[in-house]
Amino acid sequence: MIVIIDYGIGNLASVLNMFKKIGIKDVKVSSDKEIIAKADKILLPGVGAFDAGMDNLERSGLIPVLNNKAINEKVPVLGICLGMQLLTKKSEEGVKPGLGWIDAETIKFNLDPGLKLKVPHMGWNYVKVNRPNPLIDIESKNRFYFVHSYYVKCFNESQSLATSNFGTDFTCMVNKENIFGAQFHPEKSLKFGMKILENFSKL
């Protein structure tokens, strides 16, 4: 069973609908600790600000069960958009510590004004996969939909799974053992996003 974590911040319905569209039926949206404790896989979505996301996770009391599933049981976890940023140790967007599962921090785009690029980074962009991984095909021209003003900077480069470019190269996917993150929105990325979610369901 895949559990999409409902902590009051994220486009849950669109993620659930994408799973249904690709024929993955054993998926639930839940904030119930007992249901999450039974999950075979966990998806942490998110849209919005870092501190608001961590506040909601804390208020919901979900952090202990999530830590247990990710760190002790080592079930596959996928954080998307803000959900990926919450996997890091901290963010320039706020003051709260993140989950700290990935050795990284979340920083704001600080681009050369001469590039005339507007933040947030919004729209379709190509992704370069750094190493073979069951979540994403290293051979394909992977193209995904992004909406973000902050990105993840890995302290351990081996945890940077894929990069994209928006005025500068940046990590757009992370991986450490069973923990994965994607800065882009698979649920908005058509066939490319469908493939990510299908691969995740098979981990």
Backbone torsions as a table, in degrees:
resi	resn	phi	psi	omega
1	MET	NA	129.0	173.1
2	ILE	-92.9	129.0	176.2
3	VAL	-112.3	121.5	172.3
4	ILE	-88.4	120.0	-172.4
5	ILE	-76.0	122.8	176.5
6	ASP	-97.9	101.4	176.0
7	TYR	-121.5	27.1	172.0
8	GLY	78.4	15.4	-178.1
9	ILE	-151.7	102.5	-178.9
10	GLY	147.5	158.9	-178.3
11	ASN	-91.2	76.8	-172.7
12	LEU	-65.6	-43.6	-174.7
13	ALA	-62.2	-40.9	-177.6
14	SER	-69.0	-34.0	176.3
15	VAL	-67.7	-45.9	178.3
16	LEU	-60.1	-43.5	-179.1
17	ASN	-63.6	-35.2	178.9
18	MET	-67.0	-40.4	175.2
19	PHE	-59.5	-44.9	179.8
20	LYS	-62.3	-38.4	-177.7
21	LYS	-63.2	-32.2	-179.7
22	ILE	-95.0	8.4	172.8
23	GLY	85.8	15.2	177.0
24	ILE	-91.5	108.7	-170.8
25	LYS	-97.2	-27.8	-174.9
26	ASP	-85.5	67.3	-177.4
27	VAL	-133.0	134.8	177.7
28	LYS	-131.1	145.4	168.3
29	VAL	-97.5	124.8	-174.8
30	SER	-156.3	151.2	168.7
31	SER	-117.7	9.1	-177.8
32	ASP	-81.4	119.7	-176.9
33	LYS	-59.8	-35.8	-178.6
34	GLU	-67.6	-39.0	177.4
35	ILE	-68.4	-44.3	179.6
36	ILE	-61.5	-37.2	-179.8
37	ALA	-62.9	-22.4	-179.7
38	LYS	-95.3	-0.4	-174.5
39	ALA	-66.5	142.0	171.3
40	ASP	-88.2	-27.4	178.7
41	LYS	-146.1	150.6	-177.7
42	ILE	-129.0	132.6	173.9
43	LEU	-115.4	124.9	180.0
44	LEU	-108.1	100.9	179.5
45	PRO	-83.2	-171.1	175.6
46	GLY	163.0	137.7	174.1
47	VAL	-140.0	131.7	177.6
48	GLY	122.5	-153.0	-170.6
49	ALA	-91.3	148.7	-176.5
50	PHE	-59.3	-53.0	-177.3
51	ASP	-62.8	-37.2	178.0
52	ALA	-63.3	-39.9	177.9
53	GLY	-63.3	-46.4	179.8
54	MET	-67.5	-38.8	176.3
55	ASP	-56.9	-46.2	-178.2
56	ASN	-65.9	-39.3	177.1
57	LEU	-64.0	-41.1	179.6
58	GLU	-65.6	-46.8	-178.4
59	ARG	-63.8	-33.6	-179.2
60	SER	-75.5	-13.2	-179.0
61	GLY	71.3	21.1	-174.0
62	LEU	-88.9	-14.8	-173.6
63	ILE	-59.7	-44.5	179.0
64	PRO	-59.7	-43.3	-179.2
65	VAL	-69.6	-35.6	176.9
66	LEU	-66.6	-42.9	176.6
67	ASN	-59.3	-42.1	-179.0
68	ASN	-64.3	-45.1	-178.9
69	LYS	-65.0	-44.0	-174.8
70	ALA	-77.9	-44.6	-171.5
71	ILE	-90.9	-43.5	-176.0
72	ASN	-88.6	-52.4	-178.6
73	GLU	-80.4	-21.5	178.6
74	LYS	56.7	42.7	172.1
75	VAL	-74.4	151.4	176.7
76	PRO	-60.7	132.5	178.6
77	VAL	-126.1	135.9	175.5
78	LEU	-127.5	116.5	172.9
79	GLY	-97.3	133.1	179.3
80	ILE	-122.3	139.3	-178.3
81	CYS	55.7	-118.6	177.0
82	LEU	-57.4	-34.0	178.6
83	GLY	-58.3	-35.2	175.2
84	MET	-68.9	-42.3	-178.9
85	GLN	-63.7	-34.3	179.3
86	LEU	-67.5	-17.2	177.0
87	LEU	-71.2	-16.9	-174.7
88	THR	-85.1	179.3	-176.3
89	LYS	-78.1	-34.1	-178.1
90	LYS	-166.1	173.9	179.4
91	SER	-140.5	144.5	172.9
92	GLU	-66.8	-14.1	-178.8
93	GLU	-76.8	-18.4	-176.0
94	GLY	-152.1	-166.7	-176.9
95	VAL	-117.3	-12.3	-176.4
96	LYS	-78.1	147.7	172.6
97	PRO	-72.3	147.6	174.9
98	GLY	-85.2	-170.2	179.8
99	LEU	-67.3	-29.2	175.0
100	GLY	74.7	20.7	-179.1
101	TRP	-78.2	-24.7	177.7
102	ILE	-111.9	138.4	-178.7
103	ASP	-80.4	81.0	-171.8
104	ALA	-162.3	167.9	170.2
105	GLU	-132.2	162.6	-179.1
106	THR	-105.0	124.6	-175.6
107	ILE	-126.6	160.7	-177.8
108	LYS	-87.4	145.0	172.4
109	PHE	-58.9	127.4	176.6
110	ASN	-127.2	83.0	-169.0
111	LEU	-94.6	153.0	174.9
112	ASP	-60.9	123.4	-179.9
113	PRO	-56.7	-26.4	180.0
114	GLY	-65.6	-19.0	179.2
115	LEU	-75.0	-21.1	178.8
116	LYS	55.2	40.0	175.9
117	LEU	-100.4	136.6	-178.7
118	LYS	-96.8	130.7	173.5
119	VAL	-93.2	133.0	15.1
120	PRO	-77.8	156.0	169.2
121	HIS	-70.7	114.1	-172.9
122	MET	-136.1	128.1	176.5
123	GLY	123.8	-169.4	-176.8
124	TRP	-80.8	142.5	177.8
125	ASN	-153.1	153.2	179.7
126	TYR	-82.9	153.1	-177.3
127	VAL	-124.8	131.5	176.7
128	LYS	-104.3	121.0	-179.0
129	VAL	-84.7	129.8	-173.9
130	ASN	-83.2	-26.5	-176.6
131	ARG	-157.5	156.7	179.0
132	PRO	-59.3	139.6	-177.8
133	ASN	-159.8	142.3	-177.4
134	PRO	-68.6	-12.8	-177.2
135	LEU	-80.3	-28.7	-173.5
136	ILE	-145.8	141.1	-177.0
137	ASP	-77.8	120.9	-177.2
138	ILE	-72.7	-21.2	-175.1
139	GLU	-86.5	-24.0	-171.8
140	SER	-80.6	159.2	170.8
141	LYS	-84.0	87.0	-174.5
142	ASN	-78.2	129.1	-175.4
143	ARG	-134.9	126.3	-172.6
144	PHE	-136.3	163.4	-177.6
145	TYR	-98.4	125.6	-177.3
146	PHE	-114.5	146.1	165.6
147	VAL	-148.3	101.6	-179.0
148	HIS	-165.9	151.3	176.6
149	SER	-109.0	-14.0	-179.0
150	TYR	-122.4	154.6	178.4
151	TYR	-140.9	166.1	-175.1
152	VAL	-93.1	129.9	174.7
153	LYS	-110.2	114.0	-178.3
154	CYS	-82.0	133.6	172.1
155	PHE	-80.4	-29.3	176.4
156	ASN	-107.7	104.9	-173.1
157	GLU	-62.4	-22.8	179.0
158	SER	-66.3	-16.9	179.1
159	GLN	-89.6	-3.8	175.3
160	SER	-86.0	107.0	-174.7
161	LEU	-84.6	-34.9	-177.7
162	ALA	-153.6	156.2	-179.8
163	THR	-128.6	158.5	170.7
164	SER	-134.9	-179.3	-178.9
165	ASN	-134.0	128.6	172.0
166	PHE	-142.3	82.6	-173.8
167	GLY	77.1	-25.4	176.8
168	THR	-153.0	153.2	173.6
169	ASP	-69.7	137.9	177.8
170	PHE	-143.3	152.4	177.3
171	THR	-71.0	126.2	179.4
172	CYS	-117.6	-7.5	172.2
173	MET	-141.9	140.8	177.6
174	VAL	-124.9	158.1	176.4
175	ASN	-157.0	130.5	169.9
176	LYS	-139.0	107.4	-178.6
177	GLU	55.0	-114.5	-176.4
178	ASN	-87.3	-0.7	-173.8
179	ILE	-105.0	127.5	-178.1
180	PHE	-128.1	153.5	173.9
181	GLY	-143.6	145.9	176.8
182	ALA	-133.3	122.7	-179.9
183	GLN	-72.2	-30.9	179.7
184	PHE	-77.4	174.5	-179.9
185	HIS	-103.1	101.1	176.9
186	PRO	-58.7	-35.7	-176.0
187	GLU	-70.5	-10.6	177.3
188	LYS	-112.6	6.0	-169.9
189	SER	-108.1	24.9	172.1
190	LEU	51.1	-135.2	-172.8
191	LYS	-63.6	-30.1	-179.7
192	PHE	-68.5	-43.6	177.9
193	GLY	-69.3	-37.2	176.8
194	MET	-57.9	-41.5	-178.7
195	LYS	-65.2	-39.3	177.4
196	ILE	-60.4	-48.3	-177.6
197	LEU	-68.4	-36.1	176.1
198	GLU	-63.4	-45.8	178.8
199	ASN	-62.2	-40.3	179.1
200	PHE	-61.0	-39.9	-178.7
201	SER	-65.2	-19.3	-177.5
202	LYS	-97.8	-4.8	-178.2
203	LEU	-64.2	NA	NA
